[in-house]
Amino acid sequence: MSPNLSLLRKFVSPEIIFGAGCRHNVGNCAKTFGARKVLVVSDPGVIAAGWVADVEASLQAIGIDYCLYSAVSPNPRVEEVMTGAEVYRENHCDVIVAIGGGSPMDCGKAIGIVVAHGRSILEFEGVDTIRVPSPPLILIPTTAGTSADVSQFVIISNQQERMKFSIVSKAVVPDVSLIDPETTASMDPFLSACTGIDALVHAIEAFVSTGHGPLTDPHALEAMRLINGNLVQMIANPGDIALREKIMLGSMQAGLAFSNAILGAVHAMSHSLGGFLDLPHGLCNAVLVEHVVAFNYNSAPERFKVIAETFGIDCRGLNHRHICGRLVEHLIALKHAIGFHETLGLHGVRVADIPFLSQHAMHDPCILTNPRESSQRDVEVVYGEAL
């Protein structure tokens, strides 16, 4: 009998090394790839926090040469990727190490694609467009949110078009991810809030995605439990490394879930927003989440009920309309508890911008796995609610 292809599932993940201080192992990891010269990709904030110095010290201790590329914006741009690839080639590098939030990590992944193919990063938009293996890639996340360090996504900003584009391929899953909770200590409370909600949205969207399955569901649920149960306390107690470990673990599990189940309308709309106004990705997700949950609820009511129960909401005797209301209230209360009170209007989004934003959201690959089929008009309504 031939297998039912619609029931087959694949799961991709890097080699993961998790734990406080593991960033200091980067030299050993590079050595296993036979590195002669490493391109270290980061940004000025991560350098100022001292994390790049740790990477440099680890490479120096093992005698591996390196050069640093740090001209990376908060939403990495096409030009920055192309310049980074030039630096890689000019310095005859053979391994890429990226340390930082989603921006340096996505930039490092994209540099690898350009170096391997010798073409513009713009040519790789979409799903499974990569034909040549990238150089060995080692990622060290310094925020507990984006999960670029475990995912098959690269998100790059095209400033000319005022839009972000997605590259989705298992070829961009890093070879090694060094997940060190100590590095999140340099996040300010607002960044901790935004990245924490970003990770929570990854877990929620992966759990209700049309691409979910038995390999991704346990990661999504555990991520929700860890983040919902510890985010408020972590932001209130920034020095508590045990709480940081729990949030970092939750972010990692959310990343493994969404990398394999893909996402939904929150991310499609968030990518469009981030490209248009150059806003932080986590902020966009956090503004949109409860509006999209309310929009999607009736398309996956049993799964949203499981999410509500995972958040500790008592659903006994409640119909789905009430459960949806409780879930939306819970998400809003969680955002307020971590000091998040943003709206799109506060960040300059106008009613007149909504058609442009919605049109681009409809072309994002994440919209394809949203549990509720969405028209452009639907997306416009949800943006309007988040103003």
N, C-alpha and C positions, 0 to 999 in steps of 0.2 A: 504494500500500500504506500502511495506517496503521502508525505506529511501535508497537513493543512497549513499552508504557508501563513495564513492570517493569524495562526496561533503561535507561530515561532516568535521568540523574544531573544534579543541580544543585549548584552550589558557591557559597556566599556568603562574602564577606570584606569587611572595611572597606578604606578607603584606608589603607595602612600606611606609616608613616615610621619607619625603623629606624636606630639608631646613637647613639653616645655624644653627649650634649648636645642631642638633638632635642627634649627637653621645653621648651627655650627658644623653640621655634617656635609655642607654643600661641597666642600673641597673633595671629600671622599667620593661623593656621587659623581662629580665631574670626572674624577680620575677613572671611574669604572667605564666611562665612555671614551677613554683615551684622550681626554681633552689636552690640547697644547695651548690654545688661547680661547678664553671665554669672553663672550659679549655679555656684560651685566647690564640689564635694562631696568631702570627705576625712574623716580621723579624727585624733584627738589625736596618735597615734604618728607619722603622716606629717607633721603640722605640726611636731612636735618634731624630726624628722629634717631639716627645712629645705626639703623639696621643694615645699611649698605656697607658700613665699615666692618660689621661682623662677617659679611659675605667675603669682603676683600681679605680679611685676616685669615679666614678659613682656606681661601685659594692660595694665599701667600705661604701659609704653613706647609702646604703640600707641594709648593714649587710650581704652581700653575699660573701662567701669565694671563692677564685679563685687560680689557678696556671697558670704560663705563659710558653708557649712553643714557642721558637723563632728560632729554628734551621731549618729555611726554606730558600732554595736557590732561586735565581730569576726564575728558572724553577723547581718547586718542584719535588723531587725525591721519588721513591718507598720507599727507606730506611727511608727518613724523615717522610713519612706518617706512616710507621709501628712503628717508634720510638714514634711519637706523640700519636698513639693509645695506646701504652704501658703506656705513661705518664698519659693519660686519665684514664686508668683502675687502675693504681697504686694509683692514687689520688682520686679514687671513684667519678669522675666528673659525672654530669648528664646533662649539657648543654654546647654547644660549641659556643664561640664568636670568629670570625676571623676578624681582622682589618688589612688592607693593600691593595696592588694591587692584581692582579689576582693570584699571587703565594700563599700568605697566605690564601686567600679565597678558592682556589682550594685545598690546603693542608687541611684546616679545613673541607671542604666537604668530602674529601677522608678519613680523620680520622673517621668521622661519619659512613661511609660505613663499614670500617674495624671493628670498635667497635661493630656495630650492628650484623655483620655476623661472626666475629671471624676468618676471613680468609684473605689471602693476597690480597692487592689491585689489583694485577695483574690478579686476577680471574674475574674482573668485566668489562674488556674492552668490548666496544660495546654498543648496544642499548637495554635498558630495561632488564638489567641483575640483577637488585637489587630486592630482595625478602622481606627484613626486613626493617621496618622504621628506619631511623637514629635518633640519639638524637636531641632534639630541636637545631636549628642552626640559629644564628643571625650574619649577615654580615655587615661590615662597610667598604665600598670602600674608598681608599685614592688616587686613580687615576681615571680620567674620560675616561675610555677606555675599559677595559676588560669586564665589565658587568657580571662578575661571580656572583655578588650579586643578579642578577635577573634571571639567566639562568639555564637551565637543563643540562649544560655541566660541566665536570671535566676533566682537561687536566693534565696528570702526565708524568714525564720524566723517562724513563727506561734507565739508564746510561749504563747498560751492553749491551743493544742492540743498543745504540745511536739512540733512537727514542722516540717520544712521543706517548702516546695512549690516546684515548678519551673514556670517560664514559658518556653516554647520557641517562638520565632518569628523569622523573618528581619527582622522590624520592630525587633528589639532589637540587631541587629548595629550597632555604632557607625558613625558617618560617617567618623571619622578615629581611628586608633590611633597614638599617638606612643610607640614602644617604645625606651626609653632605658636601656641596661644600667647606666649610672652610678647610677640610682635604687635598684638592688638592693644597693648597698653598705651601706645601713642595716639590712639583715636580720641577725639574730643567727644563729649556726651551726645552732640547732635549727629556726628558721623556714626557713633555706636548705635543710635536709634535708627537712622536710615538704613544702615547695612543689616541690622538685626531684622527689621521689617522686610527688607529685600529677601533675606534667607527664608523668612516665614512664608513669603509669597511664593518663592520657589517650591516649597513643600506643598502648599495648598494647590497651586496650579498643576504640579506634577501628579497629585493624588486624583484630581478630577479630569486631567487630560485624557483625550481619546487614546493616547498612546500608553496609558498606565498599564501595569501588569504586576504579577506576583514578584518580579525581581525588583520593582521600584517602590511598591506600596509600603513595605516595612521601613525603608529609608525615609520616605516622606512622613510617615506617622511618627517615627522616633524623632525626626527633626522638629516637627510641630511640638511634641511633648517637651523637648529640651529647650527650645527657644521660648515658647509660651511660659514655661515654668521658671525660667532663669533670667530673662532679659531685663526685667525691671530691677531685680536685685543687682545684676552686674553693673548696670549704669549707676546705681546708687552706691556701689562698693567697687570702684574701678581698680583697687589694688588687690582684689581677691582673685588669685590665679585659678583656683578651683572653679569659680563661676565662669571665668574666661574659657577654661577648657570645655565646659559644658556647651557654651554658646558656639565655640569654634567647632566642636564635634557636631552640633546641630546644623551649622552652616555646611559642613562637609557632607553630612547625610542628605541634606536638601539638594546639594549639588549633584550627588550621585543619582538622586531621584530624577531631577529635571533634565540632567544631561541625557538620560536614557528614555524618559517619558515625554520630553519636550514640555512646552509651557502653554500659555493661553493668552487671553485678551489683555490682561494687565501688562504683560511684557510687550506685546505688539504695540499697545498704546504708549507705553513708557519709552520704547525705543524711538517712536515717532516724536514724542515730546522732547526727549534728550537731544535728538538731532536738531530740532527746530530752535530750541532756546538754550542749548548747551547747558542743561540742568543736570545735577547729579542723578544718576540712575536710581539709587535707592530712594531718593526723595520722590521721584516720579511714581515709583511703585507704591510707596506708602500713602501718597495722596489718593491713588486710584483704587486700592485694594477692596474696600468695603462696597464701593459702587459696582465693581465687576462681580463680586460674590453675590450681591443681590440680583444682578442681571442674570447670572448663570444658574442660580440655585435650582430652579425648577427643571433644568435639563439633567441634573445629577443629584436628586434630592437625598437618596440613600447615602451617597458618598459624602455629601455636605453634612449629613447628620452624624456620620462617623467623625468628621472633622470637629464638629461642635462638641461631641462627647470627649474627644481627645483634648480639647481645651478645657475640659472640666464642667461643661454646661450640662445641667440635668435636663434631659429631653423627655423624661417619662411623662406620658399623658399629653404631650404637645403635638399639635399637627405641624405640617411642614411650614406653613406660613409663620407660625410662632417661632419655630426653630430658626428659620431664616432671620427673623427679627432679632432673636437673642444672639445669633452668631455675628450679625452686623454690629450690634451694640457692644459685644465683647471686643471686636477688632478696634472700634473707635475708642473704647475705654483703655485698651492696651496702648494705643498710640498716645493718648493723653497722659497715661501713667509714665511714659518715657519722655514726656515733654514735646511731643510732636503735634502741632496744631496748624500745619500748613494747608493751603488750598492752591489750586492752579492759578486762580485770580491774583493771589499774593505774589506770584512769580511772573506776572505779566502776560498770562494767556488771556486772549480776548475772544468773545463770541465769534468774531470774524475769522479767527484762526482755525476754528474747529473743523471746517470742511477740508482744509489742507492737511491737518493732523490726521483726520480720519481716513483720508484717501491713502496716506502712507502707511497707516496702521493696517489697512486691509491688504497691503502687499507684504507684510512681515510674515515670515514662516511660522511664527508662534500662533498666529490666528487660526492656522489650519487644524491645530489640536485642541482648540477651545471647545469645551463640552457643548456649548450652545452655538449653533450656526449664526453668524452675525452678518448683517448687511451694513453698508456704510452708514445708513441712517441710525441703526442701533448704536454704533460706535459714537456717532455724533451726540446722541442722547446721553450716553454715559460720560463723555467728556463734559457735557453741559452740567451734569449733576456734580461734577468734581470742581467746578469753577469756584 
